[in-house]
Amino acid sequence: MRNLDRTYVAEVGADNARLLATESRTAVLAREYRPKDLGDGRISLNALALGASRELGEEEDGAITEDAEGLRIWVGDDAYELVVTDIGN
């Protein structure tokens, strides 16, 4: 799977999924650059949306970090693991 074909999914809870998809700074970008609320408290990001979220400051909702603990998306002080999946965006 090429990097541009990857989809990243995190279970963040319904309220956080809605916030990331509609109120985060990336939510106002073109569709391909913003998180998608999948329902059931899950969000997905394609490679372009992941790149846009990486540009957020660490204090902003939707910021991405990658370290020894893995790839994570942040909402407030809470981090949620992003996993690569084969579901389409």
C-alpha positions as MATLAB code, in Angstrom:
seq = 'MRNLDRTYVAEVGADNARLLATESRTAVLAREYRPKDLGDGRISLNALALGASRELGEEEDGAITEDAEGLRIWVGDDAYELVVTDIGN';
ca = [
       0.000    0.000    0.000;
       1.467    3.376   -1.018;
       1.543    6.164    1.583;
      -1.001    8.222   -0.388;
      -3.392    5.251   -0.423;
      -3.352    4.767    3.341;
      -6.209    5.638    5.646;
      -5.608    6.217    9.346;
      -8.375    5.579   11.889;
      -8.646    6.456   15.569;
     -11.327    5.799   18.151;
     -11.716    9.195   19.819;
     -15.310    9.168   21.076;
     -18.366   10.711   19.439;
     -17.890   14.250   20.780;
     -14.212   14.369   19.797;
     -14.919   12.911   16.353;
     -17.517   15.610   15.736;
     -15.143   18.315   17.014;
     -12.267   17.166   14.799;
     -14.479   16.866   11.709;
     -16.329   20.170   12.120;
     -14.496   22.540   14.482;
     -10.753   21.894   14.291;
      -8.562   24.189   12.227;
      -8.250   21.518    9.522;
     -12.061   21.119    9.347;
     -12.288   24.258    7.183;
      -9.879   22.961    4.536;
     -10.873   21.208    1.323;
     -12.525   17.827    1.926;
      -9.421   15.789    1.160;
      -7.421   17.651    3.832;
      -9.785   17.258    6.787;
     -10.649   14.484    9.243;
     -13.782   12.486    8.497;
     -16.248   11.464   11.214;
     -16.996    7.776   10.592;
     -19.620    7.532   13.326;
     -19.371    5.351   16.434;
     -16.697    7.689   17.817;
     -14.182    7.020   15.050;
     -12.403    9.390   12.690;
     -10.358    8.726    9.587;
      -7.657   10.703    7.879;
      -6.199   10.024    4.459;
      -2.538   10.822    3.810;
      -3.348   14.418    2.807;
      -5.442   15.027    5.934;
      -2.714   13.474    8.072;
      -0.181   15.858    6.532;
      -2.419   18.868    7.178;
      -2.936   17.786   10.789;
       0.823   17.417   11.265;
       1.079   21.176   10.618;
      -1.052   22.003   13.668;
       0.630   23.253   16.812;
       0.888   20.778   19.668;
      -1.686   22.745   21.690;
      -4.336   22.523   18.934;
      -7.035   19.857   18.751;
      -6.158   17.431   15.970;
      -2.390   17.761   16.343;
      -0.435   14.653   15.316;
       2.576   13.209   17.095;
       4.710   10.242   16.179;
       7.182    8.775   18.626;
       8.114    5.477   20.271;
       4.494    5.130   21.432;
       3.206    5.330   17.853;
       1.200    7.695   15.684;
      -1.370    9.631   17.721;
      -3.936   12.400   17.313;
      -4.589   14.762   20.219;
      -7.765   16.335   21.540;
      -7.048   18.483   24.561;
      -4.735   16.502   26.836;
      -5.839   13.122   25.453;
      -3.991   11.177   22.761;
      -5.604    8.537   20.559;
      -3.729    5.965   18.530;
      -4.049    6.200   14.752;
      -3.879    2.862   12.981;
      -3.503    2.175    9.273;
      -6.566    0.484    7.822;
      -7.840   -0.463    4.413;
     -11.234    1.256    4.628;
     -11.648    3.966    2.033;
     -12.113    7.645    2.820;
];
